[in-house]
Amino acid sequence: MQDFPWKDENDSTKVCGFETDLIDYLNTMKWPEFTANLSSLGSFKINSSFFKKFDYENAMVRLIASVPGYHSGPNLKK
């Protein structure tokens, strides 16, 4: 298990492969949006974009996702 810190607000454009793969997977799976109340931080909308708020630069793994169905075009080799 690994925790990921919040991204530095001054450097929020930094992206790594783990983040790209995670966001692509959540979007492909049509992750539903919901609201969560985090006691120390308040209310947050949790959707695929929410996960862009974290710094995955030190991720010790690579996400290898499997999406069921038939794929074509640019999604064929993902």
mmCIF file of the N, C-alpha and C atoms, coordinates in Angstrom:
data_MODEL
# 
_entry.id   MODEL 
# 
loop_
_atom_site.group_PDB 
_atom_site.id 
_atom_site.type_symbol 
_atom_site.label_atom_id 
_atom_site.label_alt_id 
_atom_site.label_comp_id 
_atom_site.label_asym_id 
_atom_site.label_entity_id 
_atom_site.label_seq_id 
_atom_site.pdbx_PDB_ins_code 
_atom_site.Cartn_x 
_atom_site.Cartn_y 
_atom_site.Cartn_z 
_atom_site.occupancy 
_atom_site.B_iso_or_equiv 
_atom_site.pdbx_formal_charge 
_atom_site.auth_seq_id 
_atom_site.auth_comp_id 
_atom_site.auth_asym_id 
_atom_site.auth_atom_id 
_atom_site.pdbx_PDB_model_num 
ATOM 1   N N  . MET A 1 1  ? 0.847   -1.155 0.000   1.00 0.00 ? 1  MET A N  1 
ATOM 2   C CA . MET A 1 1  ? 0.000   0.000  0.000   1.00 0.00 ? 1  MET A CA 1 
ATOM 3   C C  . MET A 1 1  ? 0.900   1.228  0.000   1.00 0.00 ? 1  MET A C  1 
ATOM 4   N N  . GLN A 1 2  ? 0.451   2.283  -0.711  1.00 0.00 ? 2  GLN A N  1 
ATOM 5   C CA . GLN A 1 2  ? 1.248   3.500  -0.802  1.00 0.00 ? 2  GLN A CA 1 
ATOM 6   C C  . GLN A 1 2  ? 0.317   4.701  -0.730  1.00 0.00 ? 2  GLN A C  1 
ATOM 7   N N  . ASP A 1 3  ? 0.692   5.687  0.063   1.00 0.00 ? 3  ASP A N  1 
ATOM 8   C CA . ASP A 1 3  ? -0.067  6.934  0.141   1.00 0.00 ? 3  ASP A CA 1 
ATOM 9   C C  . ASP A 1 3  ? 0.559   7.940  -0.805  1.00 0.00 ? 3  ASP A C  1 
ATOM 10  N N  . PHE A 1 4  ? -0.283  8.775  -1.391  1.00 0.00 ? 4  PHE A N  1 
ATOM 11  C CA . PHE A 1 4  ? 0.206   9.807  -2.296  1.00 0.00 ? 4  PHE A CA 1 
ATOM 12  C C  . PHE A 1 4  ? -0.153  11.178 -1.731  1.00 0.00 ? 4  PHE A C  1 
ATOM 13  N N  . PRO A 1 5  ? 0.828   12.080 -1.659  1.00 0.00 ? 5  PRO A N  1 
ATOM 14  C CA . PRO A 1 5  ? 0.568   13.414 -1.113  1.00 0.00 ? 5  PRO A CA 1 
ATOM 15  C C  . PRO A 1 5  ? -0.207  14.276 -2.112  1.00 0.00 ? 5  PRO A C  1 
ATOM 16  N N  . TRP A 1 6  ? -0.797  15.343 -1.601  1.00 0.00 ? 6  TRP A N  1 
ATOM 17  C CA . TRP A 1 6  ? -1.444  16.316 -2.481  1.00 0.00 ? 6  TRP A CA 1 
ATOM 18  C C  . TRP A 1 6  ? -0.381  16.963 -3.349  1.00 0.00 ? 6  TRP A C  1 
ATOM 19  N N  . LYS A 1 7  ? -0.736  17.317 -4.581  1.00 0.00 ? 7  LYS A N  1 
ATOM 20  C CA . LYS A 1 7  ? 0.190   18.032 -5.458  1.00 0.00 ? 7  LYS A CA 1 
ATOM 21  C C  . LYS A 1 7  ? 0.408   19.441 -4.911  1.00 0.00 ? 7  LYS A C  1 
ATOM 22  N N  . ASP A 1 8  ? 1.589   19.954 -5.158  1.00 0.00 ? 8  ASP A N  1 
ATOM 23  C CA . ASP A 1 8  ? 1.884   21.342 -4.847  1.00 0.00 ? 8  ASP A CA 1 
ATOM 24  C C  . ASP A 1 8  ? 1.043   22.208 -5.781  1.00 0.00 ? 8  ASP A C  1 
ATOM 25  N N  . GLU A 1 9  ? 0.271   23.127 -5.228  1.00 0.00 ? 9  GLU A N  1 
ATOM 26  C CA . GLU A 1 9  ? -0.623  23.953 -6.053  1.00 0.00 ? 9  GLU A CA 1 
ATOM 27  C C  . GLU A 1 9  ? 0.144   24.790 -7.069  1.00 0.00 ? 9  GLU A C  1 
ATOM 28  N N  . ASN A 1 10 ? 1.420   25.085 -6.795  1.00 0.00 ? 10 ASN A N  1 
ATOM 29  C CA . ASN A 1 10 ? 2.234   25.875 -7.721  1.00 0.00 ? 10 ASN A CA 1 
ATOM 30  C C  . ASN A 1 10 ? 2.784   25.040 -8.871  1.00 0.00 ? 10 ASN A C  1 
ATOM 31  N N  . ASP A 1 11 ? 2.693   23.710 -8.741  1.00 0.00 ? 11 ASP A N  1 
ATOM 32  C CA . ASP A 1 11 ? 3.238   22.818 -9.771  1.00 0.00 ? 11 ASP A CA 1 
ATOM 33  C C  . ASP A 1 11 ? 2.208   21.745 -10.116 1.00 0.00 ? 11 ASP A C  1 
ATOM 34  N N  . SER A 1 12 ? 0.950   22.153 -10.291 1.00 0.00 ? 12 SER A N  1 
ATOM 35  C CA . SER A 1 12 ? -0.135  21.191 -10.502 1.00 0.00 ? 12 SER A CA 1 
ATOM 36  C C  . SER A 1 12 ? -0.174  20.619 -11.920 1.00 0.00 ? 12 SER A C  1 
ATOM 37  N N  . THR A 1 13 ? 0.700   21.100 -12.812 1.00 0.00 ? 13 THR A N  1 
ATOM 38  C CA . THR A 1 13 ? 0.711   20.585 -14.185 1.00 0.00 ? 13 THR A CA 1 
ATOM 39  C C  . THR A 1 13 ? 1.585   19.350 -14.338 1.00 0.00 ? 13 THR A C  1 
ATOM 40  N N  . LYS A 1 14 ? 2.343   19.000 -13.299 1.00 0.00 ? 14 LYS A N  1 
ATOM 41  C CA . LYS A 1 14 ? 3.232   17.840 -13.350 1.00 0.00 ? 14 LYS A CA 1 
ATOM 42  C C  . LYS A 1 14 ? 2.402   16.561 -13.432 1.00 0.00 ? 14 LYS A C  1 
ATOM 43  N N  . VAL A 1 15 ? 2.680   15.720 -14.431 1.00 0.00 ? 15 VAL A N  1 
ATOM 44  C CA . VAL A 1 15 ? 1.925   14.490 -14.658 1.00 0.00 ? 15 VAL A CA 1 
ATOM 45  C C  . VAL A 1 15 ? 2.919   13.348 -14.879 1.00 0.00 ? 15 VAL A C  1 
ATOM 46  N N  . CYS A 1 16 ? 2.575   12.148 -14.392 1.00 0.00 ? 16 CYS A N  1 
ATOM 47  C CA . CYS A 1 16 ? 3.424   10.983 -14.632 1.00 0.00 ? 16 CYS A CA 1 
ATOM 48  C C  . CYS A 1 16 ? 2.575   9.871  -15.246 1.00 0.00 ? 16 CYS A C  1 
ATOM 49  N N  . GLY A 1 17 ? 3.225   8.793  -15.667 1.00 0.00 ? 17 GLY A N  1 
ATOM 50  C CA . GLY A 1 17 ? 2.533   7.692  -16.330 1.00 0.00 ? 17 GLY A CA 1 
ATOM 51  C C  . GLY A 1 17 ? 1.448   7.057  -15.479 1.00 0.00 ? 17 GLY A C  1 
ATOM 52  N N  . PHE A 1 18 ? 1.707   6.910  -14.172 1.00 0.00 ? 18 PHE A N  1 
ATOM 53  C CA . PHE A 1 18 ? 0.715   6.296  -13.285 1.00 0.00 ? 18 PHE A CA 1 
ATOM 54  C C  . PHE A 1 18 ? -0.564  7.126  -13.272 1.00 0.00 ? 18 PHE A C  1 
ATOM 55  N N  . GLU A 1 19 ? -0.417  8.443  -13.153 1.00 0.00 ? 19 GLU A N  1 
ATOM 56  C CA . GLU A 1 19 ? -1.589  9.324  -13.133 1.00 0.00 ? 19 GLU A CA 1 
ATOM 57  C C  . GLU A 1 19 ? -2.358  9.248  -14.454 1.00 0.00 ? 19 GLU A C  1 
ATOM 58  N N  . THR A 1 20 ? -1.655  9.306  -15.553 1.00 0.00 ? 20 THR A N  1 
ATOM 59  C CA . THR A 1 20 ? -2.301  9.234  -16.867 1.00 0.00 ? 20 THR A CA 1 
ATOM 60  C C  . THR A 1 20 ? -3.076  7.933  -17.018 1.00 0.00 ? 20 THR A C  1 
ATOM 61  N N  . ASP A 1 21 ? -2.456  6.807  -16.644 1.00 0.00 ? 21 ASP A N  1 
ATOM 62  C CA . ASP A 1 21 ? -3.118  5.504  -16.749 1.00 0.00 ? 21 ASP A CA 1 
ATOM 63  C C  . ASP A 1 21 ? -4.343  5.424  -15.846 1.00 0.00 ? 21 ASP A C  1 
ATOM 64  N N  . LEU A 1 22 ? -4.230  5.946  -14.612 1.00 0.00 ? 22 LEU A N  1 
ATOM 65  C CA . LEU A 1 22 ? -5.344  5.909  -13.663 1.00 0.00 ? 22 LEU A CA 1 
ATOM 66  C C  . LEU A 1 22 ? -6.524  6.727  -14.167 1.00 0.00 ? 22 LEU A C  1 
ATOM 67  N N  . ILE A 1 23 ? -6.269  7.946  -14.618 1.00 0.00 ? 23 ILE A N  1 
ATOM 68  C CA . ILE A 1 23 ? -7.347  8.824  -15.097 1.00 0.00 ? 23 ILE A CA 1 
ATOM 69  C C  . ILE A 1 23 ? -7.993  8.230  -16.350 1.00 0.00 ? 23 ILE A C  1 
ATOM 70  N N  . ASP A 1 24 ? -7.188  7.733  -17.275 1.00 0.00 ? 24 ASP A N  1 
ATOM 71  C CA . ASP A 1 24 ? -7.733  7.089  -18.485 1.00 0.00 ? 24 ASP A CA 1 
ATOM 72  C C  . ASP A 1 24 ? -8.626  5.911  -18.123 1.00 0.00 ? 24 ASP A C  1 
ATOM 73  N N  . TYR A 1 25 ? -8.175  5.087  -17.180 1.00 0.00 ? 25 TYR A N  1 
ATOM 74  C CA . TYR A 1 25 ? -8.946  3.913  -16.774 1.00 0.00 ? 25 TYR A CA 1 
ATOM 75  C C  . TYR A 1 25 ? -10.277 4.330  -16.151 1.00 0.00 ? 25 TYR A C  1 
ATOM 76  N N  . LEU A 1 26 ? -10.236 5.283  -15.223 1.00 0.00 ? 26 LEU A N  1 
ATOM 77  C CA . LEU A 1 26 ? -11.480 5.725  -14.560 1.00 0.00 ? 26 LEU A CA 1 
ATOM 78  C C  . LEU A 1 26 ? -12.452 6.324  -15.570 1.00 0.00 ? 26 LEU A C  1 
ATOM 79  N N  . ASN A 1 27 ? -11.937 7.090  -16.524 1.00 0.00 ? 27 ASN A N  1 
ATOM 80  C CA . ASN A 1 27 ? -12.811 7.667  -17.559 1.00 0.00 ? 27 ASN A CA 1 
ATOM 81  C C  . ASN A 1 27 ? -13.406 6.581  -18.444 1.00 0.00 ? 27 ASN A C  1 
ATOM 82  N N  . THR A 1 28 ? -12.597 5.599  -18.824 1.00 0.00 ? 28 THR A N  1 
ATOM 83  C CA . THR A 1 28 ? -13.069 4.509  -19.676 1.00 0.00 ? 28 THR A CA 1 
ATOM 84  C C  . THR A 1 28 ? -14.144 3.686  -18.983 1.00 0.00 ? 28 THR A C  1 
ATOM 85  N N  . MET A 1 29 ? -13.967 3.470  -17.681 1.00 0.00 ? 29 MET A N  1 
ATOM 86  C CA . MET A 1 29 ? -14.931 2.695  -16.909 1.00 0.00 ? 29 MET A CA 1 
ATOM 87  C C  . MET A 1 29 ? -16.142 3.526  -16.484 1.00 0.00 ? 29 MET A C  1 
ATOM 88  N N  . LYS A 1 30 ? -16.135 4.812  -16.869 1.00 0.00 ? 30 LYS A N  1 
ATOM 89  C CA . LYS A 1 30 ? -17.240 5.732  -16.541 1.00 0.00 ? 30 LYS A CA 1 
ATOM 90  C C  . LYS A 1 30 ? -17.509 5.780  -15.035 1.00 0.00 ? 30 LYS A C  1 
ATOM 91  N N  . TRP A 1 31 ? -16.416 6.016  -14.280 1.00 0.00 ? 31 TRP A N  1 
ATOM 92  C CA . TRP A 1 31 ? -16.480 6.114  -12.823 1.00 0.00 ? 31 TRP A CA 1 
ATOM 93  C C  . TRP A 1 31 ? -17.559 7.136  -12.446 1.00 0.00 ? 31 TRP A C  1 
ATOM 94  N N  . PRO A 1 32 ? -18.540 6.771  -11.630 1.00 0.00 ? 32 PRO A N  1 
ATOM 95  C CA . PRO A 1 32 ? -19.602 7.711  -11.261 1.00 0.00 ? 32 PRO A CA 1 
ATOM 96  C C  . PRO A 1 32 ? -19.108 8.752  -10.253 1.00 0.00 ? 32 PRO A C  1 
ATOM 97  N N  . GLU A 1 33 ? -19.609 9.956  -10.375 1.00 0.00 ? 33 GLU A N  1 
ATOM 98  C CA . GLU A 1 33 ? -19.239 11.017 -9.441  1.00 0.00 ? 33 GLU A CA 1 
ATOM 99  C C  . GLU A 1 33 ? -20.058 10.881 -8.160  1.00 0.00 ? 33 GLU A C  1 
ATOM 100 N N  . PHE A 1 34 ? -19.408 11.133 -7.022  1.00 0.00 ? 34 PHE A N  1 
ATOM 101 C CA . PHE A 1 34 ? -20.118 11.158 -5.742  1.00 0.00 ? 34 PHE A CA 1 
ATOM 102 C C  . PHE A 1 34 ? -19.429 12.179 -4.838  1.00 0.00 ? 34 PHE A C  1 
ATOM 103 N N  . THR A 1 35 ? -20.076 12.539 -3.752  1.00 0.00 ? 35 THR A N  1 
ATOM 104 C CA . THR A 1 35 ? -19.536 13.512 -2.824  1.00 0.00 ? 35 THR A CA 1 
ATOM 105 C C  . THR A 1 35 ? -19.109 12.807 -1.544  1.00 0.00 ? 35 THR A C  1 
ATOM 106 N N  . ALA A 1 36 ? -17.938 13.174 -1.040  1.00 0.00 ? 36 ALA A N  1 
ATOM 107 C CA . ALA A 1 36 ? -17.427 12.611 0.212   1.00 0.00 ? 36 ALA A CA 1 
ATOM 108 C C  . ALA A 1 36 ? -17.104 13.756 1.159   1.00 0.00 ? 36 ALA A C  1 
ATOM 109 N N  . ASN A 1 37 ? -17.410 13.554 2.419   1.00 0.00 ? 37 ASN A N  1 
ATOM 110 C CA . ASN A 1 37 ? -17.088 14.527 3.451   1.00 0.00 ? 37 ASN A CA 1 
ATOM 111 C C  . ASN A 1 37 ? -15.841 14.064 4.177   1.00 0.00 ? 37 ASN A C  1 
ATOM 112 N N  . LEU A 1 38 ? -14.720 14.762 3.972   1.00 0.00 ? 38 LEU A N  1 
ATOM 113 C CA . LEU A 1 38 ? -13.469 14.425 4.632   1.00 0.00 ? 38 LEU A CA 1 
ATOM 114 C C  . LEU A 1 38 ? -13.336 15.326 5.858   1.00 0.00 ? 38 LEU A C  1 
ATOM 115 N N  . SER A 1 39 ? -13.301 14.736 7.020   1.00 0.00 ? 39 SER A N  1 
ATOM 116 C CA . SER A 1 39 ? -13.396 15.494 8.274   1.00 0.00 ? 39 SER A CA 1 
ATOM 117 C C  . SER A 1 39 ? -12.448 16.695 8.359   1.00 0.00 ? 39 SER A C  1 
ATOM 118 N N  . SER A 1 40 ? -11.224 16.548 7.950   1.00 0.00 ? 40 SER A N  1 
ATOM 119 C CA . SER A 1 40 ? -10.269 17.646 8.089   1.00 0.00 ? 40 SER A CA 1 
ATOM 120 C C  . SER A 1 40 ? -10.250 18.599 6.887   1.00 0.00 ? 40 SER A C  1 
ATOM 121 N N  . LEU A 1 41 ? -10.861 18.188 5.771   1.00 0.00 ? 41 LEU A N  1 
ATOM 122 C CA . LEU A 1 41 ? -10.775 18.998 4.552   1.00 0.00 ? 41 LEU A CA 1 
ATOM 123 C C  . LEU A 1 41 ? -12.116 19.485 4.021   1.00 0.00 ? 41 LEU A C  1 
ATOM 124 N N  . GLY A 1 42 ? -13.206 18.945 4.504   1.00 0.00 ? 42 GLY A N  1 
ATOM 125 C CA . GLY A 1 42 ? -14.518 19.364 4.032   1.00 0.00 ? 42 GLY A CA 1 
ATOM 126 C C  . GLY A 1 42 ? -15.080 18.428 2.973   1.00 0.00 ? 42 GLY A C  1 
ATOM 127 N N  . SER A 1 43 ? -16.015 18.946 2.199   1.00 0.00 ? 43 SER A N  1 
ATOM 128 C CA . SER A 1 43 ? -16.731 18.160 1.197   1.00 0.00 ? 43 SER A CA 1 
ATOM 129 C C  . SER A 1 43 ? -16.013 18.206 -0.153  1.00 0.00 ? 43 SER A C  1 
ATOM 130 N N  . PHE A 1 44 ? -15.885 17.058 -0.789  1.00 0.00 ? 44 PHE A N  1 
ATOM 131 C CA . PHE A 1 44 ? -15.230 16.949 -2.095  1.00 0.00 ? 44 PHE A CA 1 
ATOM 132 C C  . PHE A 1 44 ? -16.101 16.163 -3.052  1.00 0.00 ? 44 PHE A C  1 
ATOM 133 N N  . LYS A 1 45 ? -16.125 16.597 -4.321  1.00 0.00 ? 45 LYS A N  1 
ATOM 134 C CA . LYS A 1 45 ? -16.726 15.780 -5.381  1.00 0.00 ? 45 LYS A CA 1 
ATOM 135 C C  . LYS A 1 45 ? -15.646 14.816 -5.831  1.00 0.00 ? 45 LYS A C  1 
ATOM 136 N N  . ILE A 1 46 ? -15.940 13.531 -5.748  1.00 0.00 ? 46 ILE A N  1 
ATOM 137 C CA . ILE A 1 46 ? -14.977 12.509 -6.150  1.00 0.00 ? 46 ILE A CA 1 
ATOM 138 C C  . ILE A 1 46 ? -15.354 12.025 -7.546  1.00 0.00 ? 46 ILE A C  1 
ATOM 139 N N  . ASN A 1 47 ? -14.511 12.331 -8.511  1.00 0.00 ? 47 ASN A N  1 
ATOM 140 C CA . ASN A 1 47 ? -14.661 11.864 -9.881  1.00 0.00 ? 47 ASN A CA 1 
ATOM 141 C C  . ASN A 1 47 ? -13.255 11.628 -10.423 1.00 0.00 ? 47 ASN A C  1 
ATOM 142 N N  . SER A 1 48 ? -13.130 11.291 -11.674 1.00 0.00 ? 48 SER A N  1 
ATOM 143 C CA . SER A 1 48 ? -11.791 10.992 -12.188 1.00 0.00 ? 48 SER A CA 1 
ATOM 144 C C  . SER A 1 48 ? -10.849 12.193 -12.071 1.00 0.00 ? 48 SER A C  1 
ATOM 145 N N  . SER A 1 49 ? -11.353 13.400 -12.216 1.00 0.00 ? 49 SER A N  1 
ATOM 146 C CA . SER A 1 49 ? -10.507 14.600 -12.107 1.00 0.00 ? 49 SER A CA 1 
ATOM 147 C C  . SER A 1 49 ? -9.982  14.815 -10.693 1.00 0.00 ? 49 SER A C  1 
ATOM 148 N N  . PHE A 1 50 ? -10.708 14.331 -9.697  1.00 0.00 ? 50 PHE A N  1 
ATOM 149 C CA . PHE A 1 50 ? -10.263 14.463 -8.305  1.00 0.00 ? 50 PHE A CA 1 
ATOM 150 C C  . PHE A 1 50 ? -8.877  13.845 -8.125  1.00 0.00 ? 50 PHE A C  1 
ATOM 151 N N  . PHE A 1 51 ? -8.608  12.761 -8.816  1.00 0.00 ? 51 PHE A N  1 
ATOM 152 C CA . PHE A 1 51 ? -7.344  12.050 -8.644  1.00 0.00 ? 51 PHE A CA 1 
ATOM 153 C C  . PHE A 1 51 ? -6.159  12.788 -9.264  1.00 0.00 ? 51 PHE A C  1 
ATOM 154 N N  . LYS A 1 52 ? -6.424  13.867 -10.004 1.00 0.00 ? 52 LYS A N  1 
ATOM 155 C CA . LYS A 1 52 ? -5.344  14.701 -10.534 1.00 0.00 ? 52 LYS A CA 1 
ATOM 156 C C  . LYS A 1 52 ? -4.747  15.590 -9.453  1.00 0.00 ? 52 LYS A C  1 
ATOM 157 N N  . LYS A 1 53 ? -5.366  15.638 -8.279  1.00 0.00 ? 53 LYS A N  1 
ATOM 158 C CA . LYS A 1 53 ? -4.899  16.484 -7.182  1.00 0.00 ? 53 LYS A CA 1 
ATOM 159 C C  . LYS A 1 53 ? -3.728  15.862 -6.411  1.00 0.00 ? 53 LYS A C  1 
ATOM 160 N N  . PHE A 1 54 ? -3.374  14.623 -6.732  1.00 0.00 ? 54 PHE A N  1 
ATOM 161 C CA . PHE A 1 54 ? -2.338  13.919 -5.987  1.00 0.00 ? 54 PHE A CA 1 
ATOM 162 C C  . PHE A 1 54 ? -1.048  13.805 -6.794  1.00 0.00 ? 54 PHE A C  1 
ATOM 163 N N  . ASP A 1 55 ? 0.069   13.738 -6.079  1.00 0.00 ? 55 ASP A N  1 
ATOM 164 C CA . ASP A 1 55 ? 1.386   13.616 -6.706  1.00 0.00 ? 55 ASP A CA 1 
ATOM 165 C C  . ASP A 1 55 ? 1.780   12.138 -6.737  1.00 0.00 ? 55 ASP A C  1 
ATOM 166 N N  . TYR A 1 56 ? 1.785   11.565 -7.923  1.00 0.00 ? 56 TYR A N  1 
ATOM 167 C CA . TYR A 1 56 ? 2.101   10.137 -8.094  1.00 0.00 ? 56 TYR A CA 1 
ATOM 168 C C  . TYR A 1 56 ? 3.539   9.914  -8.537  1.00 0.00 ? 56 TYR A C  1 
ATOM 169 N N  . GLU A 1 57 ? 4.348   10.955 -8.476  1.00 0.00 ? 57 GLU A N  1 
ATOM 170 C CA . GLU A 1 57 ? 5.724   10.876 -8.972  1.00 0.00 ? 57 GLU A CA 1 
ATOM 171 C C  . GLU A 1 57 ? 6.522   9.736  -8.333  1.00 0.00 ? 57 GLU A C  1 
ATOM 172 N N  . ASN A 1 58 ? 6.265   9.421  -7.085  1.00 0.00 ? 58 ASN A N  1 
ATOM 173 C CA . ASN A 1 58 ? 7.029   8.367  -6.397  1.00 0.00 ? 58 ASN A CA 1 
ATOM 174 C C  . ASN A 1 58 ? 6.295   7.030  -6.382  1.00 0.00 ? 58 ASN A C  1 
ATOM 175 N N  . ALA A 1 59 ? 5.341   6.845  -7.297  1.00 0.00 ? 59 ALA A N  1 
ATOM 176 C CA . ALA A 1 59 ? 4.616   5.570  -7.363  1.00 0.00 ? 59 ALA A CA 1 
ATOM 177 C C  . ALA A 1 59 ? 5.610   4.436  -7.592  1.00 0.00 ? 59 ALA A C  1 
ATOM 178 N N  . MET A 1 60 ? 5.469   3.384  -6.816  1.00 0.00 ? 60 MET A N  1 
ATOM 179 C CA . MET A 1 60 ? 6.396   2.250  -6.895  1.00 0.00 ? 60 MET A CA 1 
ATOM 180 C C  . MET A 1 60 ? 5.896   1.167  -7.847  1.00 0.00 ? 60 MET A C  1 
ATOM 181 N N  . VAL A 1 61 ? 4.752   1.405  -8.478  1.00 0.00 ? 61 VAL A N  1 
ATOM 182 C CA . VAL A 1 61 ? 4.158   0.423  -9.382  1.00 0.00 ? 61 VAL A CA 1 
ATOM 183 C C  . VAL A 1 61 ? 3.674   1.124  -10.641 1.00 0.00 ? 61 VAL A C  1 
ATOM 184 N N  . ARG A 1 62 ? 3.285   0.355  -11.601 1.00 0.00 ? 62 ARG A N  1 
ATOM 185 C CA . ARG A 1 62 ? 2.663   0.861  -12.820 1.00 0.00 ? 62 ARG A CA 1 
ATOM 186 C C  . ARG A 1 62 ? 1.290   0.215  -12.916 1.00 0.00 ? 62 ARG A C  1 
ATOM 187 N N  . LEU A 1 63 ? 0.286   0.974  -13.245 1.00 0.00 ? 63 LEU A N  1 
ATOM 188 C CA . LEU A 1 63 ? -1.071  0.472  -13.354 1.00 0.00 ? 63 LEU A CA 1 
ATOM 189 C C  . LEU A 1 63 ? -1.260  -0.199 -14.711 1.00 0.00 ? 63 LEU A C  1 
ATOM 190 N N  . ILE A 1 64 ? -1.686  -1.449 -14.681 1.00 0.00 ? 64 ILE A N  1 
ATOM 191 C CA . ILE A 1 64 ? -1.991  -2.174 -15.911 1.00 0.00 ? 64 ILE A CA 1 
ATOM 192 C C  . ILE A 1 64 ? -3.465  -2.536 -15.824 1.00 0.00 ? 64 ILE A C  1 
ATOM 193 N N  . ALA A 1 65 ? -4.274  -1.795 -16.546 1.00 0.00 ? 65 ALA A N  1 
ATOM 194 C CA . ALA A 1 65 ? -5.728  -1.948 -16.455 1.00 0.00 ? 65 ALA A CA 1 
ATOM 195 C C  . ALA A 1 65 ? -6.251  -2.863 -17.553 1.00 0.00 ? 65 ALA A C  1 
ATOM 196 N N  . SER A 1 66 ? -7.374  -3.469 -17.267 1.00 0.00 ? 66 SER A N  1 
ATOM 197 C CA . SER A 1 66 ? -8.044  -4.312 -18.240 1.00 0.00 ? 66 SER A CA 1 
ATOM 198 C C  . SER A 1 66 ? -9.484  -3.846 -18.343 1.00 0.00 ? 66 SER A C  1 
ATOM 199 N N  . VAL A 1 67 ? -9.873  -3.439 -19.531 1.00 0.00 ? 67 VAL A N  1 
ATOM 200 C CA . VAL A 1 67 ? -11.227 -2.948 -19.758 1.00 0.00 ? 67 VAL A CA 1 
ATOM 201 C C  . VAL A 1 67 ? -11.953 -3.952 -20.633 1.00 0.00 ? 67 VAL A C  1 
ATOM 202 N N  . PRO A 1 68 ? -13.073 -4.500 -20.138 1.00 0.00 ? 68 PRO A N  1 
ATOM 203 C CA . PRO A 1 68 ? -13.801 -5.494 -20.924 1.00 0.00 ? 68 PRO A CA 1 
ATOM 204 C C  . PRO A 1 68 ? -14.413 -4.897 -22.192 1.00 0.00 ? 68 PRO A C  1 
ATOM 205 N N  . GLY A 1 69 ? -14.610 -5.735 -23.194 1.00 0.00 ? 69 GLY A N  1 
ATOM 206 C CA . GLY A 1 69 ? -15.282 -5.304 -24.420 1.00 0.00 ? 69 GLY A CA 1 
ATOM 207 C C  . GLY A 1 69 ? -14.374 -5.369 -25.630 1.00 0.00 ? 69 GLY A C  1 
ATOM 208 N N  . TYR A 1 70 ? -14.892 -4.877 -26.734 1.00 0.00 ? 70 TYR A N  1 
ATOM 209 C CA . TYR A 1 70 ? -14.151 -4.824 -27.990 1.00 0.00 ? 70 TYR A CA 1 
ATOM 210 C C  . TYR A 1 70 ? -13.620 -3.413 -28.179 1.00 0.00 ? 70 TYR A C  1 
ATOM 211 N N  . HIS A 1 71 ? -12.390 -3.297 -28.654 1.00 0.00 ? 71 HIS A N  1 
ATOM 212 C CA . HIS A 1 71 ? -11.755 -1.991 -28.787 1.00 0.00 ? 71 HIS A CA 1 
ATOM 213 C C  . HIS A 1 71 ? -11.244 -1.798 -30.210 1.00 0.00 ? 71 HIS A C  1 
ATOM 214 N N  . SER A 1 72 ? -11.294 -0.553 -30.661 1.00 0.00 ? 72 SER A N  1 
ATOM 215 C CA . SER A 1 72 ? -10.785 -0.232 -31.996 1.00 0.00 ? 72 SER A CA 1 
ATOM 216 C C  . SER A 1 72 ? -10.195 1.181  -31.975 1.00 0.00 ? 72 SER A C  1 
ATOM 217 N N  . GLY A 1 73 ? -9.582  1.547  -33.063 1.00 0.00 ? 73 GLY A N  1 
ATOM 218 C CA . GLY A 1 73 ? -9.005  2.886  -33.172 1.00 0.00 ? 73 GLY A CA 1 
ATOM 219 C C  . GLY A 1 73 ? -7.882  3.097  -32.167 1.00 0.00 ? 73 GLY A C  1 
ATOM 220 N N  . PRO A 1 74 ? -7.793  4.325  -31.602 1.00 0.00 ? 74 PRO A N  1 
ATOM 221 C CA . PRO A 1 74 ? -6.688  4.645  -30.693 1.00 0.00 ? 74 PRO A CA 1 
ATOM 222 C C  . PRO A 1 74 ? -6.727  3.829  -29.390 1.00 0.00 ? 74 PRO A C  1 
ATOM 223 N N  . ASN A 1 75 ? -7.874  3.267  -29.026 1.00 0.00 ? 75 ASN A N  1 
ATOM 224 C CA . ASN A 1 75 ? -7.971  2.493  -27.790 1.00 0.00 ? 75 ASN A CA 1 
ATOM 225 C C  . ASN A 1 75 ? -7.517  1.044  -27.959 1.00 0.00 ? 75 ASN A C  1 
ATOM 226 N N  . LEU A 1 76 ? -7.242  0.624  -29.183 1.00 0.00 ? 76 LEU A N  1 
ATOM 227 C CA . LEU A 1 76 ? -6.871  -0.757 -29.453 1.00 0.00 ? 76 LEU A CA 1 
ATOM 228 C C  . LEU A 1 76 ? -5.578  -1.150 -28.745 1.00 0.00 ? 76 LEU A C  1 
ATOM 229 N N  . LYS A 1 77 ? -4.591  -0.280 -28.700 1.00 0.00 ? 77 LYS A N  1 
ATOM 230 C CA . LYS A 1 77 ? -3.275  -0.619 -28.154 1.00 0.00 ? 77 LYS A CA 1 
ATOM 231 C C  . LYS A 1 77 ? -3.037  -0.029 -26.779 1.00 0.00 ? 77 LYS A C  1 
ATOM 232 N N  . LYS A 1 78 ? -4.065  0.415  -26.090 1.00 0.00 ? 78 LYS A N  1 
ATOM 233 C CA . LYS A 1 78 ? -3.889  0.983  -24.744 1.00 0.00 ? 78 LYS A CA 1 
ATOM 234 C C  . LYS A 1 78 ? -3.708  -0.105 -23.732 1.00 0.00 ? 78 LYS A C  1 
# 
